[in-house]
Amino acid sequence: MDKEFLKDLLKVLNSSSFTKFELKTKDFELKVEKEATKVVSPEVVNQETASVGEFKTEKILPPAEDVETPEEKLHVIKSPLVGTFYRAPAPGAPPFVEEGDIVSPGQVLCIIEALKVMNEIESDVRGKVVKILVENGQPVEYGQPLFLIDTNV
């Protein structure tokens, strides 16, 4: 199945009112379900891919929003896709970021593996990582909050 075809198909499905979609061929099956609530498209900031073993890496800027809390205003980094969350580039390697770290725009925060593609999730703001909301190796959903970042640093 052509990667560009899949990207185009997912864009069309995301902008449509369909909540379920299935595509079956003799050697491929795709099932997509989305919530009937607001869906925000992720922005792909770098479509160049680099080979990492048998995987490919794509840099993706996740959808984000700001959340007001009584103490401070926090920026939420959300998952731009469904997959498995990894805090480090490899097993046994140090995590990309820890709570309390200061991050810059473009800095890699984590990897989400989806369909054997390792997608680097980057920060889109400068600030302090207040909370990491997902455990290493945990499955994540599209739009799920991953990090809380204090931009008032």
CNS distance restraints for C-alpha pairs under 8 A (distance, minus, plus):
assign (resid   1 and name CA) (resid   5 and name CA) 7.50 0.50 0.50
assign (resid   1 and name CA) (resid   6 and name CA) 7.50 0.50 0.50
assign (resid   1 and name CA) (resid  28 and name CA) 7.49 0.50 0.50
assign (resid   2 and name CA) (resid   6 and name CA) 6.46 0.50 0.50
assign (resid   3 and name CA) (resid   7 and name CA) 6.29 0.50 0.50
assign (resid   4 and name CA) (resid   8 and name CA) 6.15 0.50 0.50
assign (resid   5 and name CA) (resid   9 and name CA) 6.03 0.50 0.50
assign (resid   6 and name CA) (resid  10 and name CA) 6.07 0.50 0.50
assign (resid   7 and name CA) (resid  11 and name CA) 6.24 0.50 0.50
assign (resid   8 and name CA) (resid  12 and name CA) 6.31 0.50 0.50
assign (resid   9 and name CA) (resid  13 and name CA) 6.18 0.50 0.50
assign (resid  10 and name CA) (resid  14 and name CA) 5.90 0.50 0.50
assign (resid  11 and name CA) (resid  15 and name CA) 6.28 0.50 0.50
assign (resid  11 and name CA) (resid  41 and name CA) 7.89 0.50 0.50
assign (resid  12 and name CA) (resid  16 and name CA) 6.15 0.50 0.50
assign (resid  13 and name CA) (resid  17 and name CA) 7.66 0.50 0.50
assign (resid  13 and name CA) (resid  18 and name CA) 6.70 0.50 0.50
assign (resid  14 and name CA) (resid  39 and name CA) 7.13 0.50 0.50
assign (resid  14 and name CA) (resid  41 and name CA) 7.36 0.50 0.50
assign (resid  17 and name CA) (resid  36 and name CA) 7.84 0.50 0.50
assign (resid  19 and name CA) (resid  32 and name CA) 7.94 0.50 0.50
assign (resid  19 and name CA) (resid  33 and name CA) 5.52 0.50 0.50
assign (resid  19 and name CA) (resid  34 and name CA) 5.03 0.50 0.50
assign (resid  19 and name CA) (resid  35 and name CA) 6.36 0.50 0.50
assign (resid  19 and name CA) (resid  36 and name CA) 6.20 0.50 0.50
assign (resid  20 and name CA) (resid  31 and name CA) 7.55 0.50 0.50
assign (resid  20 and name CA) (resid  32 and name CA) 5.68 0.50 0.50
assign (resid  20 and name CA) (resid  33 and name CA) 4.46 0.50 0.50
assign (resid  20 and name CA) (resid  34 and name CA) 6.55 0.50 0.50
assign (resid  21 and name CA) (resid  31 and name CA) 5.82 0.50 0.50
assign (resid  21 and name CA) (resid  32 and name CA) 5.12 0.50 0.50
assign (resid  21 and name CA) (resid  33 and name CA) 6.49 0.50 0.50
assign (resid  22 and name CA) (resid  29 and name CA) 7.50 0.50 0.50
assign (resid  22 and name CA) (resid  30 and name CA) 5.62 0.50 0.50
assign (resid  22 and name CA) (resid  31 and name CA) 4.48 0.50 0.50
assign (resid  22 and name CA) (resid  32 and name CA) 6.36 0.50 0.50
assign (resid  23 and name CA) (resid  29 and name CA) 5.74 0.50 0.50
assign (resid  23 and name CA) (resid  30 and name CA) 5.05 0.50 0.50
assign (resid  23 and name CA) (resid  31 and name CA) 6.52 0.50 0.50
assign (resid  24 and name CA) (resid  28 and name CA) 5.89 0.50 0.50
assign (resid  24 and name CA) (resid  29 and name CA) 4.41 0.50 0.50
assign (resid  24 and name CA) (resid  30 and name CA) 6.38 0.50 0.50
assign (resid  25 and name CA) (resid  29 and name CA) 6.23 0.50 0.50
assign (resid  35 and name CA) (resid  39 and name CA) 7.72 0.50 0.50
assign (resid  39 and name CA) (resid 143 and name CA) 7.95 0.50 0.50
assign (resid  40 and name CA) (resid  63 and name CA) 6.89 0.50 0.50
assign (resid  40 and name CA) (resid 143 and name CA) 7.80 0.50 0.50
assign (resid  41 and name CA) (resid  63 and name CA) 7.14 0.50 0.50
assign (resid  41 and name CA) (resid  80 and name CA) 7.54 0.50 0.50
assign (resid  42 and name CA) (resid  60 and name CA) 7.58 0.50 0.50
assign (resid  42 and name CA) (resid  61 and name CA) 6.69 0.50 0.50
assign (resid  42 and name CA) (resid  62 and name CA) 5.55 0.50 0.50
assign (resid  42 and name CA) (resid  63 and name CA) 5.40 0.50 0.50
assign (resid  42 and name CA) (resid  80 and name CA) 5.26 0.50 0.50
assign (resid  42 and name CA) (resid  81 and name CA) 7.93 0.50 0.50
assign (resid  43 and name CA) (resid  60 and name CA) 6.70 0.50 0.50
assign (resid  43 and name CA) (resid  61 and name CA) 5.68 0.50 0.50
assign (resid  43 and name CA) (resid  62 and name CA) 6.76 0.50 0.50
assign (resid  43 and name CA) (resid  63 and name CA) 7.31 0.50 0.50
assign (resid  44 and name CA) (resid  59 and name CA) 7.04 0.50 0.50
assign (resid  44 and name CA) (resid  60 and name CA) 4.96 0.50 0.50
assign (resid  44 and name CA) (resid  61 and name CA) 6.03 0.50 0.50
assign (resid  45 and name CA) (resid  59 and name CA) 6.51 0.50 0.50
assign (resid  45 and name CA) (resid  60 and name CA) 5.79 0.50 0.50
assign (resid  45 and name CA) (resid  61 and name CA) 6.11 0.50 0.50
assign (resid  46 and name CA) (resid  58 and name CA) 6.89 0.50 0.50
assign (resid  46 and name CA) (resid  59 and name CA) 5.45 0.50 0.50
assign (resid  46 and name CA) (resid  60 and name CA) 6.82 0.50 0.50
assign (resid  47 and name CA) (resid  58 and name CA) 6.35 0.50 0.50
assign (resid  47 and name CA) (resid  59 and name CA) 7.02 0.50 0.50
assign (resid  48 and name CA) (resid  58 and name CA) 6.68 0.50 0.50
assign (resid  48 and name CA) (resid  59 and name CA) 7.94 0.50 0.50
assign (resid  49 and name CA) (resid  56 and name CA) 6.05 0.50 0.50
assign (resid  49 and name CA) (resid  57 and name CA) 5.43 0.50 0.50
assign (resid  49 and name CA) (resid  58 and name CA) 5.27 0.50 0.50
assign (resid  49 and name CA) (resid  59 and name CA) 7.96 0.50 0.50
assign (resid  50 and name CA) (resid  56 and name CA) 5.65 0.50 0.50
assign (resid  50 and name CA) (resid  57 and name CA) 5.43 0.50 0.50
assign (resid  50 and name CA) (resid  58 and name CA) 7.28 0.50 0.50
assign (resid  51 and name CA) (resid  55 and name CA) 6.10 0.50 0.50
assign (resid  51 and name CA) (resid  56 and name CA) 4.72 0.50 0.50
assign (resid  51 and name CA) (resid  57 and name CA) 6.54 0.50 0.50
assign (resid  52 and name CA) (resid  56 and name CA) 5.55 0.50 0.50
assign (resid  52 and name CA) (resid  57 and name CA) 6.76 0.50 0.50
assign (resid  55 and name CA) (resid 116 and name CA) 5.90 0.50 0.50
assign (resid  55 and name CA) (resid 117 and name CA) 5.33 0.50 0.50
assign (resid  55 and name CA) (resid 118 and name CA) 6.32 0.50 0.50
assign (resid  56 and name CA) (resid 116 and name CA) 7.66 0.50 0.50
assign (resid  56 and name CA) (resid 117 and name CA) 5.07 0.50 0.50
assign (resid  56 and name CA) (resid 118 and name CA) 5.82 0.50 0.50
assign (resid  56 and name CA) (resid 119 and name CA) 7.87 0.50 0.50
assign (resid  57 and name CA) (resid 117 and name CA) 6.08 0.50 0.50
assign (resid  57 and name CA) (resid 118 and name CA) 4.73 0.50 0.50
assign (resid  57 and name CA) (resid 119 and name CA) 5.21 0.50 0.50
assign (resid  57 and name CA) (resid 120 and name CA) 6.62 0.50 0.50
assign (resid  58 and name CA) (resid 117 and name CA) 7.64 0.50 0.50
assign (resid  58 and name CA) (resid 118 and name CA) 6.74 0.50 0.50
assign (resid  58 and name CA) (resid 119 and name CA) 4.78 0.50 0.50
assign (resid  58 and name CA) (resid 120 and name CA) 6.00 0.50 0.50
assign (resid  59 and name CA) (resid 119 and name CA) 5.88 0.50 0.50
assign (resid  59 and name CA) (resid 120 and name CA) 4.83 0.50 0.50
assign (resid  59 and name CA) (resid 121 and name CA) 6.35 0.50 0.50
assign (resid  59 and name CA) (resid 122 and name CA) 7.21 0.50 0.50
assign (resid  60 and name CA) (resid  80 and name CA) 7.59 0.50 0.50
assign (resid  60 and name CA) (resid 119 and name CA) 6.54 0.50 0.50
assign (resid  60 and name CA) (resid 120 and name CA) 6.05 0.50 0.50
assign (resid  60 and name CA) (resid 121 and name CA) 5.37 0.50 0.50
assign (resid  60 and name CA) (resid 122 and name CA) 6.60 0.50 0.50
assign (resid  61 and name CA) (resid  80 and name CA) 7.46 0.50 0.50
assign (resid  61 and name CA) (resid 121 and name CA) 6.01 0.50 0.50
assign (resid  61 and name CA) (resid 122 and name CA) 5.64 0.50 0.50
assign (resid  61 and name CA) (resid 123 and name CA) 7.14 0.50 0.50
assign (resid  61 and name CA) (resid 124 and name CA) 6.84 0.50 0.50
assign (resid  62 and name CA) (resid  77 and name CA) 6.47 0.50 0.50
assign (resid  62 and name CA) (resid  78 and name CA) 5.78 0.50 0.50
assign (resid  62 and name CA) (resid  79 and name CA) 5.81 0.50 0.50
assign (resid  62 and name CA) (resid  80 and name CA) 4.67 0.50 0.50
assign (resid  62 and name CA) (resid 121 and name CA) 6.52 0.50 0.50
assign (resid  62 and name CA) (resid 122 and name CA) 7.26 0.50 0.50
assign (resid  63 and name CA) (resid  77 and name CA) 6.65 0.50 0.50
assign (resid  63 and name CA) (resid  78 and name CA) 5.60 0.50 0.50
assign (resid  63 and name CA) (resid  79 and name CA) 7.01 0.50 0.50
assign (resid  63 and name CA) (resid  80 and name CA) 5.97 0.50 0.50
assign (resid  63 and name CA) (resid 143 and name CA) 7.15 0.50 0.50
assign (resid  64 and name CA) (resid  75 and name CA) 7.11 0.50 0.50
assign (resid  64 and name CA) (resid  76 and name CA) 5.43 0.50 0.50
assign (resid  64 and name CA) (resid  77 and name CA) 4.85 0.50 0.50
assign (resid  64 and name CA) (resid  78 and name CA) 5.59 0.50 0.50
assign (resid  65 and name CA) (resid  75 and name CA) 5.89 0.50 0.50
assign (resid  65 and name CA) (resid  76 and name CA) 5.30 0.50 0.50
assign (resid  65 and name CA) (resid  77 and name CA) 7.10 0.50 0.50
assign (resid  66 and name CA) (resid  73 and name CA) 6.93 0.50 0.50
assign (resid  66 and name CA) (resid  74 and name CA) 5.70 0.50 0.50
assign (resid  66 and name CA) (resid  75 and name CA) 4.32 0.50 0.50
assign (resid  66 and name CA) (resid  76 and name CA) 5.77 0.50 0.50
assign (resid  67 and name CA) (resid  73 and name CA) 5.98 0.50 0.50
assign (resid  67 and name CA) (resid  74 and name CA) 5.25 0.50 0.50
assign (resid  67 and name CA) (resid  75 and name CA) 6.10 0.50 0.50
assign (resid  67 and name CA) (resid  76 and name CA) 6.82 0.50 0.50
assign (resid  68 and name CA) (resid  72 and name CA) 6.50 0.50 0.50
assign (resid  68 and name CA) (resid  73 and name CA) 4.68 0.50 0.50
assign (resid  68 and name CA) (resid  74 and name CA) 6.28 0.50 0.50
assign (resid  69 and name CA) (resid  73 and name CA) 5.92 0.50 0.50
assign (resid  69 and name CA) (resid  74 and name CA) 7.25 0.50 0.50
assign (resid  72 and name CA) (resid 150 and name CA) 7.51 0.50 0.50
assign (resid  73 and name CA) (resid 150 and name CA) 6.60 0.50 0.50
assign (resid  73 and name CA) (resid 151 and name CA) 7.49 0.50 0.50
assign (resid  73 and name CA) (resid 152 and name CA) 7.62 0.50 0.50
assign (resid  74 and name CA) (resid 148 and name CA) 5.98 0.50 0.50
assign (resid  74 and name CA) (resid 149 and name CA) 5.41 0.50 0.50
assign (resid  74 and name CA) (resid 150 and name CA) 4.80 0.50 0.50
assign (resid  74 and name CA) (resid 151 and name CA) 6.64 0.50 0.50
assign (resid  75 and name CA) (resid 148 and name CA) 5.67 0.50 0.50
assign (resid  75 and name CA) (resid 149 and name CA) 4.94 0.50 0.50
assign (resid  75 and name CA) (resid 150 and name CA) 6.21 0.50 0.50
assign (resid  75 and name CA) (resid 151 and name CA) 6.76 0.50 0.50
assign (resid  76 and name CA) (resid 145 and name CA) 6.32 0.50 0.50
assign (resid  76 and name CA) (resid 146 and name CA) 7.32 0.50 0.50
assign (resid  76 and name CA) (resid 147 and name CA) 5.81 0.50 0.50
assign (resid  76 and name CA) (resid 148 and name CA) 4.83 0.50 0.50
assign (resid  76 and name CA) (resid 149 and name CA) 6.37 0.50 0.50
assign (resid  77 and name CA) (resid 123 and name CA) 7.36 0.50 0.50
assign (resid  77 and name CA) (resid 145 and name CA) 5.90 0.50 0.50
assign (resid  77 and name CA) (resid 146 and name CA) 5.65 0.50 0.50
assign (resid  77 and name CA) (resid 147 and name CA) 5.11 0.50 0.50
assign (resid  77 and name CA) (resid 148 and name CA) 6.49 0.50 0.50
assign (resid  77 and name CA) (resid 149 and name CA) 7.70 0.50 0.50
assign (resid  78 and name CA) (resid 142 and name CA) 7.74 0.50 0.50
assign (resid  78 and name CA) (resid 143 and name CA) 5.14 0.50 0.50
assign (resid  78 and name CA) (resid 144 and name CA) 5.23 0.50 0.50
assign (resid  78 and name CA) (resid 145 and name CA) 4.20 0.50 0.50
assign (resid  78 and name CA) (resid 146 and name CA) 5.27 0.50 0.50
assign (resid  78 and name CA) (resid 147 and name CA) 7.11 0.50 0.50
assign (resid  79 and name CA) (resid 140 and name CA) 7.12 0.50 0.50
assign (resid  79 and name CA) (resid 141 and name CA) 6.77 0.50 0.50
assign (resid  79 and name CA) (resid 142 and name CA) 5.39 0.50 0.50
assign (resid  79 and name CA) (resid 143 and name CA) 4.92 0.50 0.50
assign (resid  79 and name CA) (resid 144 and name CA) 5.26 0.50 0.50
assign (resid  79 and name CA) (resid 145 and name CA) 6.33 0.50 0.50
assign (resid  79 and name CA) (resid 146 and name CA) 6.37 0.50 0.50
assign (resid  80 and name CA) (resid 142 and name CA) 5.51 0.50 0.50
assign (resid  80 and name CA) (resid 143 and name CA) 5.95 0.50 0.50
assign (resid  81 and name CA) (resid 112 and name CA) 7.85 0.50 0.50
assign (resid  81 and name CA) (resid 114 and name CA) 7.67 0.50 0.50
assign (resid  81 and name CA) (resid 140 and name CA) 7.85 0.50 0.50
assign (resid  81 and name CA) (resid 141 and name CA) 6.44 0.50 0.50
assign (resid  81 and name CA) (resid 142 and name CA) 4.44 0.50 0.50
assign (resid  81 and name CA) (resid 143 and name CA) 7.15 0.50 0.50
assign (resid  82 and name CA) (resid 112 and name CA) 7.92 0.50 0.50
assign (resid  82 and name CA) (resid 114 and name CA) 6.59 0.50 0.50
assign (resid  82 and name CA) (resid 139 and name CA) 7.56 0.50 0.50
assign (resid  82 and name CA) (resid 140 and name CA) 5.62 0.50 0.50
assign (resid  82 and name CA) (resid 141 and name CA) 4.51 0.50 0.50
assign (resid  82 and name CA) (resid 142 and name CA) 4.97 0.50 0.50
assign (resid  83 and name CA) (resid 112 and name CA) 5.70 0.50 0.50
assign (resid  83 and name CA) (resid 113 and name CA) 5.25 0.50 0.50
assign (resid  83 and name CA) (resid 114 and name CA) 4.59 0.50 0.50
assign (resid  83 and name CA) (resid 115 and name CA) 7.78 0.50 0.50
assign (resid  83 and name CA) (resid 139 and name CA) 5.67 0.50 0.50
assign (resid  83 and name CA) (resid 140 and name CA) 5.54 0.50 0.50
assign (resid  83 and name CA) (resid 141 and name CA) 6.81 0.50 0.50
assign (resid  84 and name CA) (resid 112 and name CA) 5.23 0.50 0.50
assign (resid  84 and name CA) (resid 113 and name CA) 5.06 0.50 0.50
assign (resid  84 and name CA) (resid 114 and name CA) 6.74 0.50 0.50
assign (resid  84 and name CA) (resid 137 and name CA) 5.88 0.50 0.50
assign (resid  84 and name CA) (resid 138 and name CA) 5.71 0.50 0.50
assign (resid  84 and name CA) (resid 139 and name CA) 4.34 0.50 0.50
assign (resid  84 and name CA) (resid 140 and name CA) 5.90 0.50 0.50
assign (resid  85 and name CA) (resid 110 and name CA) 7.10 0.50 0.50
assign (resid  85 and name CA) (resid 111 and name CA) 5.99 0.50 0.50
assign (resid  85 and name CA) (resid 112 and name CA) 4.65 0.50 0.50
assign (resid  85 and name CA) (resid 113 and name CA) 6.70 0.50 0.50
assign (resid  85 and name CA) (resid 134 and name CA) 7.41 0.50 0.50
assign (resid  85 and name CA) (resid 135 and name CA) 7.48 0.50 0.50
assign (resid  85 and name CA) (resid 136 and name CA) 5.92 0.50 0.50
assign (resid  85 and name CA) (resid 137 and name CA) 5.31 0.50 0.50
assign (resid  85 and name CA) (resid 138 and name CA) 5.52 0.50 0.50
assign (resid  85 and name CA) (resid 139 and name CA) 6.03 0.50 0.50
assign (resid  85 and name CA) (resid 140 and name CA) 6.39 0.50 0.50
assign (resid  86 and name CA) (resid 110 and name CA) 5.78 0.50 0.50
assign (resid  86 and name CA) (resid 111 and name CA) 5.09 0.50 0.50
assign (resid  86 and name CA) (resid 112 and name CA) 6.10 0.50 0.50
assign (resid  86 and name CA) (resid 113 and name CA) 7.73 0.50 0.50
assign (resid  86 and name CA) (resid 136 and name CA) 5.01 0.50 0.50
assign (resid  86 and name CA) (resid 137 and name CA) 5.48 0.50 0.50
assign (resid  86 and name CA) (resid 138 and name CA) 7.70 0.50 0.50
assign (resid  87 and name CA) (resid  95 and name CA) 5.04 0.50 0.50
assign (resid  87 and name CA) (resid  96 and name CA) 6.01 0.50 0.50
assign (resid  87 and name CA) (resid  97 and name CA) 7.45 0.50 0.50
assign (resid  87 and name CA) (resid 109 and name CA) 7.25 0.50 0.50
assign (resid  87 and name CA) (resid 110 and name CA) 4.78 0.50 0.50
assign (resid  87 and name CA) (resid 111 and name CA) 6.49 0.50 0.50
assign (resid  87 and name CA) (resid 136 and name CA) 5.66 0.50 0.50
assign (resid  88 and name CA) (resid  92 and name CA) 7.95 0.50 0.50
assign (resid  88 and name CA) (resid  93 and name CA) 5.90 0.50 0.50
assign (resid  88 and name CA) (resid  94 and name CA) 5.88 0.50 0.50
assign (resid  88 and name CA) (resid  95 and name CA) 4.10 0.50 0.50
assign (resid  88 and name CA) (resid  96 and name CA) 5.42 0.50 0.50
assign (resid  88 and name CA) (resid 110 and name CA) 6.46 0.50 0.50
assign (resid  88 and name CA) (resid 111 and name CA) 7.26 0.50 0.50
assign (resid  89 and name CA) (resid  93 and name CA) 6.51 0.50 0.50
assign (resid  89 and name CA) (resid  94 and name CA) 7.91 0.50 0.50
assign (resid  89 and name CA) (resid  95 and name CA) 7.29 0.50 0.50
assign (resid  89 and name CA) (resid  96 and name CA) 7.34 0.50 0.50
assign (resid  89 and name CA) (resid 110 and name CA) 7.75 0.50 0.50
assign (resid  89 and name CA) (resid 111 and name CA) 7.10 0.50 0.50
assign (resid  95 and name CA) (resid 110 and name CA) 7.90 0.50 0.50
assign (resid  96 and name CA) (resid 108 and name CA) 6.57 0.50 0.50
assign (resid  96 and name CA) (resid 109 and name CA) 5.50 0.50 0.50
assign (resid  96 and name CA) (resid 110 and name CA) 6.13 0.50 0.50
assign (resid  97 and name CA) (resid 101 and name CA) 6.33 0.50 0.50
assign (resid  97 and name CA) (resid 109 and name CA) 5.90 0.50 0.50
assign (resid  97 and name CA) (resid 110 and name CA) 7.78 0.50 0.50
assign (resid  97 and name CA) (resid 129 and name CA) 7.93 0.50 0.50
assign (resid  98 and name CA) (resid 129 and name CA) 7.14 0.50 0.50
assign (resid  98 and name CA) (resid 132 and name CA) 7.75 0.50 0.50
assign (resid  99 and name CA) (resid 128 and name CA) 7.81 0.50 0.50
assign (resid  99 and name CA) (resid 129 and name CA) 5.07 0.50 0.50
assign (resid  99 and name CA) (resid 130 and name CA) 5.55 0.50 0.50
assign (resid  99 and name CA) (resid 131 and name CA) 5.71 0.50 0.50
assign (resid  99 and name CA) (resid 132 and name CA) 6.52 0.50 0.50
assign (resid 100 and name CA) (resid 128 and name CA) 5.82 0.50 0.50
assign (resid 100 and name CA) (resid 129 and name CA) 5.19 0.50 0.50
assign (resid 100 and name CA) (resid 130 and name CA) 5.89 0.50 0.50
assign (resid 101 and name CA) (resid 128 and name CA) 5.57 0.50 0.50
assign (resid 101 and name CA) (resid 129 and name CA) 5.52 0.50 0.50
assign (resid 102 and name CA) (resid 126 and name CA) 7.26 0.50 0.50
assign (resid 102 and name CA) (resid 127 and name CA) 5.44 0.50 0.50
assign (resid 102 and name CA) (resid 128 and name CA) 4.32 0.50 0.50
assign (resid 102 and name CA) (resid 129 and name CA) 6.32 0.50 0.50
assign (resid 103 and name CA) (resid 107 and name CA) 6.41 0.50 0.50
assign (resid 103 and name CA) (resid 123 and name CA) 7.11 0.50 0.50
assign (resid 103 and name CA) (resid 125 and name CA) 7.58 0.50 0.50
assign (resid 103 and name CA) (resid 126 and name CA) 5.44 0.50 0.50
assign (resid 103 and name CA) (resid 127 and name CA) 5.49 0.50 0.50
assign (resid 103 and name CA) (resid 128 and name CA) 6.18 0.50 0.50
assign (resid 103 and name CA) (resid 129 and name CA) 7.12 0.50 0.50
assign (resid 104 and name CA) (resid 123 and name CA) 6.54 0.50 0.50
assign (resid 104 and name CA) (resid 124 and name CA) 7.45 0.50 0.50
assign (resid 104 and name CA) (resid 125 and name CA) 5.99 0.50 0.50
assign (resid 104 and name CA) (resid 126 and name CA) 4.25 0.50 0.50
assign (resid 104 and name CA) (resid 127 and name CA) 6.74 0.50 0.50
assign (resid 105 and name CA) (resid 122 and name CA) 7.15 0.50 0.50
assign (resid 105 and name CA) (resid 123 and name CA) 4.98 0.50 0.50
assign (resid 105 and name CA) (resid 124 and name CA) 4.51 0.50 0.50
assign (resid 105 and name CA) (resid 125 and name CA) 4.72 0.50 0.50
assign (resid 105 and name CA) (resid 126 and name CA) 5.60 0.50 0.50
assign (resid 106 and name CA) (resid 122 and name CA) 5.17 0.50 0.50
assign (resid 106 and name CA) (resid 123 and name CA) 5.38 0.50 0.50
assign (resid 106 and name CA) (resid 124 and name CA) 6.13 0.50 0.50
assign (resid 107 and name CA) (resid 122 and name CA) 5.19 0.50 0.50
assign (resid 107 and name CA) (resid 123 and name CA) 5.51 0.50 0.50
assign (resid 108 and name CA) (resid 120 and name CA) 6.17 0.50 0.50
assign (resid 108 and name CA) (resid 121 and name CA) 5.65 0.50 0.50
assign (resid 108 and name CA) (resid 122 and name CA) 4.23 0.50 0.50
assign (resid 108 and name CA) (resid 123 and name CA) 6.42 0.50 0.50
assign (resid 109 and name CA) (resid 120 and name CA) 7.52 0.50 0.50
assign (resid 109 and name CA) (resid 121 and name CA) 5.76 0.50 0.50
assign (resid 109 and name CA) (resid 122 and name CA) 5.42 0.50 0.50
assign (resid 109 and name CA) (resid 123 and name CA) 6.41 0.50 0.50
assign (resid 110 and name CA) (resid 120 and name CA) 6.08 0.50 0.50
assign (resid 110 and name CA) (resid 121 and name CA) 5.43 0.50 0.50
assign (resid 110 and name CA) (resid 122 and name CA) 7.35 0.50 0.50
assign (resid 111 and name CA) (resid 118 and name CA) 6.13 0.50 0.50
assign (resid 111 and name CA) (resid 119 and name CA) 5.33 0.50 0.50
assign (resid 111 and name CA) (resid 120 and name CA) 4.59 0.50 0.50
assign (resid 111 and name CA) (resid 121 and name CA) 5.75 0.50 0.50
assign (resid 112 and name CA) (resid 118 and name CA) 5.91 0.50 0.50
assign (resid 112 and name CA) (resid 119 and name CA) 5.16 0.50 0.50
assign (resid 112 and name CA) (resid 120 and name CA) 6.64 0.50 0.50
assign (resid 112 and name CA) (resid 121 and name CA) 7.16 0.50 0.50
assign (resid 113 and name CA) (resid 117 and name CA) 5.46 0.50 0.50
assign (resid 113 and name CA) (resid 118 and name CA) 4.52 0.50 0.50
assign (resid 113 and name CA) (resid 119 and name CA) 6.01 0.50 0.50
assign (resid 114 and name CA) (resid 118 and name CA) 6.66 0.50 0.50
assign (resid 114 and name CA) (resid 119 and name CA) 7.44 0.50 0.50
assign (resid 125 and name CA) (resid 151 and name CA) 7.14 0.50 0.50
assign (resid 126 and name CA) (resid 151 and name CA) 6.08 0.50 0.50
assign (resid 127 and name CA) (resid 149 and name CA) 5.80 0.50 0.50
assign (resid 127 and name CA) (resid 150 and name CA) 5.27 0.50 0.50
assign (resid 127 and name CA) (resid 151 and name CA) 4.30 0.50 0.50
assign (resid 127 and name CA) (resid 152 and name CA) 6.79 0.50 0.50
assign (resid 127 and name CA) (resid 153 and name CA) 5.72 0.50 0.50
assign (resid 128 and name CA) (resid 149 and name CA) 5.38 0.50 0.50
assign (resid 128 and name CA) (resid 150 and name CA) 5.12 0.50 0.50
assign (resid 128 and name CA) (resid 151 and name CA) 6.63 0.50 0.50
assign (resid 128 and name CA) (resid 153 and name CA) 6.56 0.50 0.50
assign (resid 129 and name CA) (resid 147 and name CA) 7.00 0.50 0.50
assign (resid 129 and name CA) (resid 148 and name CA) 6.08 0.50 0.50
assign (resid 129 and name CA) (resid 149 and name CA) 4.57 0.50 0.50
assign (resid 129 and name CA) (resid 150 and name CA) 6.52 0.50 0.50
assign (resid 130 and name CA) (resid 147 and name CA) 7.59 0.50 0.50
assign (resid 130 and name CA) (resid 148 and name CA) 5.47 0.50 0.50
assign (resid 130 and name CA) (resid 149 and name CA) 5.40 0.50 0.50
assign (resid 130 and name CA) (resid 150 and name CA) 6.33 0.50 0.50
assign (resid 131 and name CA) (resid 147 and name CA) 5.77 0.50 0.50
assign (resid 131 and name CA) (resid 148 and name CA) 5.12 0.50 0.50
assign (resid 131 and name CA) (resid 149 and name CA) 7.21 0.50 0.50
assign (resid 132 and name CA) (resid 146 and name CA) 6.14 0.50 0.50
assign (resid 132 and name CA) (resid 147 and name CA) 4.74 0.50 0.50
assign (resid 132 and name CA) (resid 148 and name CA) 6.64 0.50 0.50
assign (resid 133 and name CA) (resid 145 and name CA) 6.84 0.50 0.50
assign (resid 133 and name CA) (resid 146 and name CA) 5.05 0.50 0.50
assign (resid 133 and name CA) (resid 147 and name CA) 5.70 0.50 0.50
assign (resid 133 and name CA) (resid 148 and name CA) 7.66 0.50 0.50
assign (resid 134 and name CA) (resid 138 and name CA) 6.77 0.50 0.50
assign (resid 134 and name CA) (resid 146 and name CA) 5.83 0.50 0.50
assign (resid 134 and name CA) (resid 147 and name CA) 7.94 0.50 0.50
assign (resid 140 and name CA) (resid 144 and name CA) 6.51 0.50 0.50
